[in-house]
Amino acid sequence: MDSKIIGIGLEVDIWAAGVVLFECLKEYPPFSANEENGQKGIDTIKRRITEYRFMEPPPVDVPEVSPEAEDLIMGMLKFDFNESWTAEQCLQHPWITDHPLS
């Protein structure tokens, strides 16, 4: 099935990879409920996702996370898919190209 038929394209894969990268580097998810709002917070997050009313992710402000990594993550976590970074843009980002696999 063509993913564009149901309105989901590669942009959502880039967004999901950005969520994973955020959590790997920061060691907590970008969108989560805390103990105070518990299930109500989770329900709010689910509702906003299904209604396409997203919250911007929190800034990546951990000192151990480089500005380049922060820029890549924020580029990947675009809620407006018209502004989404492509896989090629992500792979050409300095945080990727300046740290080759050895």
C-alpha positions as CSV (number, residue, x, y, z in Angstrom):
1,M,0.0,0.0,0.0
2,D,1.3,3.5,-0.9
3,S,1.8,5.3,2.4
4,K,0.9,8.6,0.8
5,I,-2.6,7.3,0.2
6,I,-3.3,7.4,3.9
7,G,-1.3,10.6,4.5
8,I,1.7,9.1,6.1
9,G,5.1,9.3,4.3
10,L,8.8,9.2,5.0
11,E,8.4,12.3,7.1
12,V,7.0,10.4,9.9
13,D,10.0,8.0,9.8
14,I,12.3,11.0,10.1
15,W,10.2,12.3,13.0
16,A,10.3,8.9,14.8
17,A,14.1,8.6,14.3
18,G,14.4,12.1,15.8
19,V,12.4,11.0,18.8
20,V,14.7,8.0,19.2
21,L,17.9,10.1,18.8
22,F,16.5,12.6,21.4
23,E,15.9,9.8,23.9
24,C,19.3,8.2,23.2
25,L,21.2,11.4,23.8
26,K,19.1,12.9,26.6
27,E,18.1,9.6,28.3
28,Y,14.5,10.6,28.6
29,P,11.7,10.9,26.0
30,P,10.9,14.3,24.4
31,F,7.2,13.8,25.2
32,S,6.2,12.2,28.4
33,A,3.8,12.5,31.3
34,N,5.2,13.0,34.7
35,E,4.0,11.6,38.0
36,E,1.9,14.7,38.7
37,N,-0.2,14.4,35.5
38,G,0.1,10.6,35.0
39,Q,-2.5,9.1,32.7
40,K,-4.1,12.5,32.1
41,G,-0.8,13.6,30.6
42,I,-0.5,10.5,28.4
43,D,-4.1,10.9,27.2
44,T,-3.4,14.6,26.3
45,I,-0.3,13.5,24.3
46,K,-2.3,10.8,22.5
47,R,-5.1,13.2,21.7
48,R,-2.8,15.9,20.4
49,I,-1.0,13.4,18.2
50,T,-4.3,12.0,16.7
51,E,-5.6,15.5,16.2
52,Y,-2.3,16.7,14.7
53,R,-2.0,19.3,17.5
54,F,1.5,18.9,18.6
55,M,3.6,20.5,21.3
56,E,7.0,21.6,20.3
57,P,9.7,19.3,21.7
58,P,11.6,20.8,24.6
59,P,15.0,22.3,23.6
60,V,17.9,19.9,23.8
61,D,19.9,21.8,26.5
62,V,22.0,19.1,28.1
63,P,25.6,20.2,28.1
64,E,26.8,16.8,26.8
65,V,24.7,17.2,23.7
66,S,26.6,19.2,21.1
67,P,24.9,22.1,19.3
68,E,25.2,20.1,16.1
69,A,23.3,17.2,17.6
70,E,20.7,19.6,18.9
71,D,20.3,21.1,15.5
72,L,19.9,17.7,13.9
73,I,17.3,16.6,16.4
74,M,15.3,19.8,16.1
75,G,15.4,19.5,12.3
76,M,14.0,15.9,12.6
77,L,11.3,16.8,15.0
78,K,9.4,19.2,12.7
79,F,5.6,18.9,13.3
80,D,4.8,20.6,10.0
81,F,5.7,17.9,7.5
82,N,6.1,20.6,4.8
83,E,9.2,21.7,6.8
84,S,10.4,18.1,7.6
85,W,14.0,17.4,6.9
86,T,14.6,14.7,4.3
87,A,16.7,11.6,5.0
88,E,19.3,13.1,2.7
89,Q,19.4,16.3,4.7
90,C,19.8,14.3,7.9
91,L,22.6,12.2,6.5
92,Q,24.4,15.3,5.2
93,H,24.2,17.0,8.5
94,P,27.6,17.9,10.1
95,W,26.8,15.8,13.3
96,I,26.7,12.8,11.0
97,T,29.3,13.6,8.4
98,D,31.9,14.9,11.0
99,H,31.7,11.7,13.0
100,P,32.3,8.8,10.5
101,L,31.9,5.3,11.7
102,S,35.3,3.6,12.3
